[in-house]
Amino acid sequence: MTISQEVYQSLTQISIEDFFKAFSTFKKEAFRLEMLDQYLVDEESQAFEDFRKGQKKPPVGYNQGWCEFIEEALRNGKRFNRVRVVSEPYSDYFLFELNWAYTKNIQAGENISLMTKEELQPCLKDIPLLQDYWLFDEEYCLIMDYDLLGNFLGVKQLDKKYIDRYIQLKEKVKLRAHDITETKVWKAELLQ
């Protein structure tokens, strides 16, 4: 059995309730590696369509719940770090995230960095299963499961014996990624 098969077989499906619980029980850091070109999320479908039709600004209150959650976490000494991996040219969905969500997330206190898929490649040595994931306090890793179109399928917990590989991946991508507010796409999109 290959290491990839071993890791995949060790994953444990968790409920959405347990996934959400992770956000209230972590103590220091929640890290997200986000790699898909698009995510098909029912709650975003109308907003994404409005963006694609040319609406420049989100409706009042869009993404407010997540931003309030980030602000509360920061007041309690916690931090959120996200590395967003993108294809070039940028997908419409990434530009939607950038314009309608990330600007507010950053104002709320989330740290967001950006890297291309090419920049990610040197970081992948020893990573047996490459999927989006959340890493909480470097103690538990939740693998986000999506289909090829970006539909959410569920969350699986990584066996702790493999967590060091994903901690190392986090450190590598954080070193290579660029603060999103310093990137050309950030400046170009937000100056329109």
C-alpha positions as CSV (number, residue, x, y, z in Angstrom):
1,M,0.0,0.0,0.0
2,T,1.3,3.5,-0.9
3,I,1.5,6.3,1.7
4,S,-1.3,8.1,-0.2
5,Q,-3.5,5.0,0.1
6,E,-2.6,4.6,3.7
7,V,-3.4,8.3,4.5
8,Y,-6.7,8.1,2.6
9,Q,-7.8,5.0,4.4
10,S,-7.0,6.6,7.8
11,L,-9.3,9.5,7.2
12,T,-12.3,9.6,9.5
13,Q,-15.6,11.3,8.3
14,I,-16.8,13.9,10.8
15,S,-20.1,15.6,11.0
16,I,-20.7,19.2,10.0
17,E,-21.5,20.0,13.7
18,D,-18.1,18.6,14.7
19,F,-16.5,20.7,11.9
20,F,-18.1,23.9,13.2
21,K,-17.2,23.0,16.7
22,A,-13.5,23.1,15.7
23,F,-13.8,26.8,15.1
24,S,-15.0,27.5,18.7
25,T,-12.6,25.2,20.4
26,F,-9.2,26.0,18.9
27,K,-6.9,28.1,21.1
28,K,-4.4,29.9,19.0
29,E,-4.5,29.4,15.2
30,A,-6.8,28.2,12.5
31,F,-4.9,27.8,9.2
32,R,-6.6,27.2,5.8
33,L,-5.0,26.0,2.6
34,E,-7.5,26.8,-0.2
35,M,-6.7,25.5,-3.7
36,L,-9.7,25.0,-5.9
37,D,-10.4,27.4,-8.8
38,Q,-14.0,27.6,-7.7
39,Y,-16.3,26.5,-4.9
40,L,-19.9,25.8,-5.6
41,V,-21.6,27.0,-2.3
42,D,-25.3,27.3,-2.3
43,E,-25.2,30.3,0.0
44,E,-22.9,32.1,-2.4
45,S,-24.6,31.2,-5.7
46,Q,-26.8,34.3,-6.1
47,A,-24.0,36.7,-5.0
48,F,-21.5,35.0,-7.4
49,E,-24.0,35.4,-10.2
50,D,-24.5,39.1,-9.3
51,F,-20.7,39.6,-9.4
52,R,-20.4,37.9,-12.8
53,K,-23.2,40.2,-14.1
54,G,-21.1,43.2,-13.2
55,Q,-22.3,44.2,-9.7
56,K,-19.1,45.8,-8.2
57,K,-20.0,45.8,-4.5
58,P,-21.6,43.1,-2.3
59,P,-25.0,43.8,-0.7
60,V,-24.8,45.4,2.8
61,G,-24.1,42.7,5.4
62,Y,-22.6,40.2,2.9
63,N,-20.1,38.0,4.7
64,Q,-20.7,39.9,8.0
65,G,-21.2,36.7,10.1
66,W,-17.7,35.4,9.2
67,C,-16.1,38.8,9.8
68,E,-17.7,39.1,13.2
69,F,-16.5,35.6,14.0
70,I,-12.9,36.6,13.1
71,E,-13.1,39.8,15.1
72,E,-14.3,37.9,18.2
73,A,-11.6,35.3,17.8
74,L,-8.9,38.1,17.6
75,R,-10.3,39.7,20.8
76,N,-9.7,36.3,22.4
77,G,-6.1,36.0,21.2
78,K,-6.8,33.7,18.3
79,R,-5.8,34.2,14.7
80,F,-6.9,33.0,11.2
81,N,-4.4,32.5,8.5
82,R,-5.3,31.5,4.9
83,V,-3.1,30.7,1.9
84,R,-5.1,30.9,-1.3
85,V,-3.6,29.0,-4.2
86,V,-4.7,30.3,-7.7
87,S,-4.4,29.4,-11.3
88,E,-3.4,32.0,-13.8
89,P,-5.4,33.5,-15.5
90,Y,-7.5,34.0,-12.4
91,S,-10.9,32.4,-12.2
92,D,-14.1,34.5,-11.9
93,Y,-14.7,32.8,-8.6
94,F,-11.3,33.9,-7.2
95,L,-12.0,37.5,-8.3
96,F,-15.4,37.3,-6.7
97,E,-13.7,36.1,-3.4
98,L,-11.2,38.9,-3.7
99,N,-13.7,41.7,-4.2
100,W,-16.6,40.5,-2.1
101,A,-15.1,38.6,0.8
102,Y,-11.3,38.9,1.2
103,T,-11.4,42.7,1.5
104,K,-13.8,42.4,4.5
105,N,-12.0,39.4,6.0
106,I,-8.7,41.3,6.1
107,Q,-10.4,44.3,7.6
108,A,-11.7,42.0,10.3
109,G,-8.2,40.6,11.0
110,E,-7.8,37.5,8.9
111,N,-4.3,37.1,7.3
112,I,-4.6,36.1,3.7
113,S,-1.7,35.2,1.4
114,L,-1.7,34.3,-2.2
115,M,0.4,31.9,-4.3
116,T,0.1,30.4,-7.8
117,K,-0.2,26.7,-8.4
118,E,3.4,26.8,-9.9
119,E,4.7,28.4,-6.7
120,L,3.0,25.6,-4.7
121,Q,4.7,22.7,-6.5
122,P,8.1,22.9,-4.7
123,C,6.2,22.6,-1.3
124,L,4.6,19.3,-2.1
125,K,7.4,16.9,-1.3
126,D,6.1,14.3,1.3
127,I,2.5,15.3,0.9
128,P,0.6,12.1,0.3
129,L,-2.9,13.6,-0.1
130,L,-3.2,17.1,-1.5
131,Q,-6.6,18.6,-0.7
132,D,-7.9,21.8,0.9
133,Y,-7.5,21.6,4.7
134,W,-8.0,23.4,8.0
135,L,-5.3,22.9,10.6
136,F,-6.2,23.9,14.1
137,D,-3.4,24.7,16.6
138,E,-1.2,22.2,14.7
139,E,-3.1,19.6,16.7
140,Y,-5.8,18.4,14.3
141,C,-6.2,18.6,10.6
142,L,-9.5,18.5,8.8
143,I,-9.4,17.6,5.1
144,M,-12.1,19.4,3.1
145,D,-13.6,17.1,0.5
146,Y,-14.9,18.5,-2.8
147,D,-15.8,17.0,-6.1
148,L,-14.1,18.2,-9.3
149,L,-16.6,21.0,-9.8
150,G,-16.1,22.4,-6.4
151,N,-19.2,21.0,-4.7
152,F,-18.7,20.4,-1.0
153,L,-18.9,16.7,-0.1
154,G,-17.9,16.7,3.6
155,V,-15.0,16.9,6.1
156,K,-12.6,14.2,7.1
157,Q,-10.2,14.2,10.0
158,L,-6.6,13.3,9.3
159,D,-5.0,10.6,11.6
160,K,-2.6,12.4,14.0
161,K,0.3,10.3,12.9
162,Y,0.4,12.2,9.5
163,I,-0.2,15.7,10.9
164,D,3.5,16.7,10.8
165,R,3.4,16.6,7.0
166,Y,0.6,19.1,6.9
167,I,2.2,21.3,9.5
168,Q,5.4,21.3,7.3
169,L,3.3,22.1,4.2
170,K,1.7,25.0,6.1
171,E,5.1,26.4,7.0
172,K,6.4,26.0,3.4
173,V,3.4,27.7,1.8
174,K,3.4,30.6,4.4
175,L,7.1,31.3,3.5
176,R,6.5,31.2,-0.3
177,A,3.1,32.9,-0.4
178,H,2.7,36.7,-0.8
179,D,0.6,39.0,1.4
180,I,-2.5,39.3,-0.8
181,T,-2.6,43.1,-0.2
182,E,0.8,43.5,-1.8
183,T,-0.1,41.6,-5.0
184,K,-0.8,43.1,-8.4
185,V,-4.2,41.5,-8.6
186,W,-5.3,43.0,-5.3
187,K,-4.2,46.5,-6.4
188,A,-5.6,46.1,-9.9
189,E,-9.0,44.8,-8.7
190,L,-9.5,47.2,-5.9
191,L,-8.5,50.3,-7.9
192,Q,-11.2,49.7,-10.5
